Amino acid sequence: MRKVQIGMVKPGDKVGKPIFQENGHVLLGEGVELNDRYIDRLRNLGIDFLFIEDGLTADLIPEDTIREETRKQAVDTIYKTMNAFKDQTVTKGRTIAPDMGRNFRAVFGQIMQDLATRPNMLVNLTSIHAKDAYLFQHSFNVAVLAGIMGIAKGFNRNQLEDLGIGALLFDIGMTKVPAKLLTHPGGLSADERAIVGNHTKEGFDILRKYHDISIVSAHCALQHHERFNGSGYPRGLKENEIHMYAQIVGLADTFDALTSPRPHRKRYTASEAIEFLFAAGGTFFDLELIKLFCRHISIYPISTSLLLSNGQVGVVSENNELAVHRPRVRIIMEPDGTQPASPYEIELKDELFITIVKEL
């Protein structure tokens, strides 16, 4: 299959990987044949790319970091919990979600089991979801990225659990932000930005009242917008004043937000997001933490379509852990627009004069 931009999808193409709703349930399943109505509907839902079946790349199956069953359970738990807190006071919220700590401990435990079965530590987040699912899917993605970082840093089981629960719930304060501000397509006023920015304190106030959620997990909600040079909020903390868990969650939050479509901008590619992170090294984030993070991100996941500098079009067929920016590519179109007699593959790590121009 191939990952392609929505503008390249045409009627008759078949969905290669499921597309999900906000509660984690399937919106369009694998194998569904697309028509103009479906394609327009996907655009309206904010979906800007998807995976399609393709005879030239039928054997290329992007490996999900986390099993679909785990992802569905996690997103469903996040969805139900977030909705329980909307329009509720913290006191009422505690009555509605009395087992929140236990539930999220179980969810993150399953995520860690899935990560433990992987042969490598290269993260590939391939799920596609409607724009209304952003908050729920985003929290899940941040937890997966944070889990990988915790493992890479050698955290013990208790540390991983505190980090994971903090990552799953770091944005729970967003339930106190008016929905119209979350979906606002343009810039916000100073007052509106202050309301949105207060979600860090709101989240901390919610989580710190739960006896089965540690205070360091709650600090992931409070501090995930603090920045290494002191330019963040709510307290303007800097460097090691920011708890390491919150630094990890803040980094994962930024990366996943950049690589997701938002109402006010298009998504960044993974490679563009990593360029941004390195530019922010020593200012927004600890440079050594960025280096560690980037060693475990799949910049060009399997089945990603690429335009090469020599005019060829290829699809990523294999990643190289030692050169994540130079994958193995299956050529499906020559510079003159013709298809090769049979697809063939090249190792970009060996082709020093061929560069990747952009994702298609």
N, C-alpha and C positions, 0 to 999 in steps of 0.2 A: 504494500500500500504506500501511498504518498501523502505527505502533509502539504497542503496547498492553501493559498489565500482564497477567500470566498469569491473574489472577482474572477478567479480562474476556474471555478466550478461551473459545470454546465448541466442542463437537464439530461438525465440518463446515467449520470455518475451515481455510484453507490457508496453509502456511508461505510467507511472502513473501521471506525471506532465509535462507540456510543457517545451521544451528546446528552448532558445532564441538566436537570432542572435544579432549582434552588434547594430542594429538600434531598438532593442526591439521587432521585429516581430518574430513570431514563426518559429523555424527551424524544430522541430519535435513535433507534437501535442499529446495530451493525447489519449491513446488507440492505437497508432501506434505499430504494431508488429515488433519487431526487428529481423534482420537477420545478418549474418556475415558482409555484406557490410556496413550496418548501424552502427554496433558496431565498426568496424575499422574506419569509418568516424568520429564517436564521439571521439575516441581516438586521431585521428589526429587533431581534433579541440580543444584538451586540456581538454576535459570533463573527469573527473576522478571518478565521481559518478553520479547516477541518481535515480529517483524514479520509481519503477516498480509495476505493479498490482500483487496482491498476495491474494489467497483465504483465507489464515489464518489471514490476516490483512486487509481484504477488507474494514472494517469499520473505520480504522485508517487513518484519513485525516489530514495531517499537516496544521494547520491554518496559513495562510499568515498574516503577520503584516499589509501589505498594499494590497489593492485590485489590481487585475491584470490590470484593466483599468487605475488606477493611475500610476502603475509602467510603463506601456507601454507609457503613455503620457510623464512621466518624462524622461525616457530613450531616447525617440524620441527627446525631446527638447534638452537634453544634447548632443545627437549625432549630431543634426543639428548645434547647436551652436559651438561645438568643431571643427567640420569640416569646419565651416565658417572661423575660425581663423587660420587654418593650412595654412602655406605658405602665410600668409597675414601680412601686417604691421598693427600696432595698429590703425592707421588712417583709413586704408581701412576696418579693422575689425569693426570699429564703424559704417561705412556706411552699412556694411553687416548685422549687428545685432543691429539696433538702439533701438529696444524694449526689449533688453535682460533683464533689470531689471524687467519690467512689466511681461514678460513671466515667469521668474523664481519665481517671487512673486506668480503668479497664481499656478504654479506647487507645490511650497511648501505649499501653502494654502490648496491644495487638500490632500497632505500628512498629514497635521495636522488634517484635517477633518476625515481622516481614523483612525488616532491614537486616536482621541477623542471618537470614537465609540467602542474602545476595552474595554472589561471588566477588563483587567489587563494591567500592564505595562511591561510584559515579551516579549522581542523582539525575533521573529523567522524569520530569513531571509532564505527562501527556494528556491528562483529562481535559475535555472541552466542555464548557458550561455556559449557560445563558448569563447575561449581565446581572440579572437579579440574584444570581447565586454567588456573586463575587465575595461578599462578606464571609459566607460559610466555607466556600472552597478555599478562599485565601487563608483562613485560620488553619485549615487542614494542611495546606502546602507549607505554611510557615512552621508548623509542628514537625513535618517531615524533614525540612531543611535544618531545623534546630536539632533534631535527633541525630542527623548525620554529623553535625558539628560537634555535638556532645560526645559522640563515639570517637570522633577524630581527636578530640582533646583528652580522651582517656577518662571521662567522668565515670564514677561508679554508679550502681543501680539507683540508689537514692537520689543522687545528683541528676541523673538522666530523667527520673520521674518528676522531680520538681521543675526542671527545665521544660519537660514536655507538657505538663499541665499548664505552666505559665504561657507556653507558646500556643496551646489550643485556645486559651481564654484571654489572651493579651488584649484583644479588641472588644471585650464584652462591654466596655463603656460606650461603644458606638450605639448600643441599644437605647441610650439616652439622648442621642442626637436626632433631631427632626429628619424624617426621611427625605424631605425636599432638599436638604443641604447635602445629603450623601449622593444624590443623583444630579446635582446642579451642574449644567454643562459648561458654565463659564467661571470666571473668578469670583471669589467670595469677598464680601465686605470685611472690614476689620472686626466688627461685632460678630459676624457669622463665623469667621475664622476662630475667634475666641470660644464660641460655643462648641465648634468641632474639636478644638484643642483640649477642651475640658474633659474629653472622653478618657484621658489617661487617669485623671483623679477619680472620675466616676467608676472606672473599672477597678482601680485599687480599693475604693470604698466598698464595692460589692464583694470582691474576693477576700479581703482581710477579715470579713465577718464569718467566714466558713472555717470551722475548727479543723476540717480535714483537707484544707488547702494551705500550704505553707506560706509564710509571709514573703519568702524569696520568690515564690511563684507569683504572688500578688504584685511584687515589684516589677515583674515583666510588663504588667499593664501600666504601672506608673511611669516607668523609665524608658520605654521602647522608643520614644522620640527625643531622648537626650542624645547629644552628639559629642564626639570625642574632644572637640575643641571648645566645648561649653556653649555652643550656639543653639542647642536644643531646648526643649521644654518638658515638664513645667518648671523645673528648678534651676536650669542652666548648669547642670553637673558636667564635669569633664573627666576624661581619662578614667582612672581606676575608681573615681567616685561613683561611676555607673557600674552596677552589678554586672558581672560577666554574663549571667543568663540574659539580662536585658540587652546587653551589647549584641549577643548572638541573635536574639529575637528581633532587635531593631535592624540588623543587617539582613536577615532572612525576609523580614517585612518589606524592606526597601526593594530587594531583588524581585520578589514575587509581584509587588505592586507595579514595578517598572515593566515587567514582562506580561502584564495583564492589560486588556483594553479598559480604559476608563472613560467616563462621560466627556471629559475635557481634552482627551488626547488619545492617539493611537498607542498600541503596545510597542515597547522596545523589543528587539530580538535579544536572545540570551547574550550574544556577543556584545551588543551595544550596552546592555545592562552591566556587564562585567567591566567594560571600558569606563562606564560611569563610576563604578565602585572603586576602581583603581585610582581614578582622578580624585576621589573623595578620601583616599588613604591619608591618615594623619590629620584630617580635618573633621569629616563626619564620622569616620570609623577608624579603628586601630588597623594600620596597614598589615600587620602580621595576621590579624584575624581575617582580613580580606583575602590574603594569600592562601590561608588554610581553607576558607570557604570555596574559593575558585578552583582548588584542586579536586573538588568533589562535585562539580557541576558539569553536566553534559551540555556543552555549548551548542552542538549541532546534533540533536537526537536522531536516532535511526529513523529513516523515511522522510527526513527534511529535504525539500527541494532547494537546490542551489544553482545560481548562475556563476560560472567561473570566468576568470579574466581572459581566457582564450576564446570565449564565446560559447563554450559547451554548457549544457544543462545536465546536472547530475542529481542523484538522490543518495543521501548518506546510507551506506550499507553496514558500516562498522565504525565504532569509536576506538581510539587508541588512548589508553589511560595516561601514557607518557607524553602524548601530544594531542590534547583534547581539541585544539584549534585546527588540527590537520587530519580530518577523518578519511576513511576509505570511501570512495564515491563511485556509484554505478552511473555510467554515462548513458543517458536516454535520448539526447538530442545533440547533433553536431552544430558547429557554428553557422552552417548554411540553413539550419532549420530542419534538416532531414534526420530521421531516426537511423541509428546504426543497424546494419544487417542483423546483428544480435547484440544485446547490451553487453558492455564490458566494464571492468572496474579499474580504477587507478588509485594509488596510494598518494594522497597529497603530501604526506610527510617526506616522500621521495621526489616529488615534483616541485622543486624549489622555485621554479619560475611561473607556476600556476597559483593564483590566489583566489580566494572566495570574494566575489563582488557583493553579493547579497542573497538573502533567502527569497524564494519565490512563493 
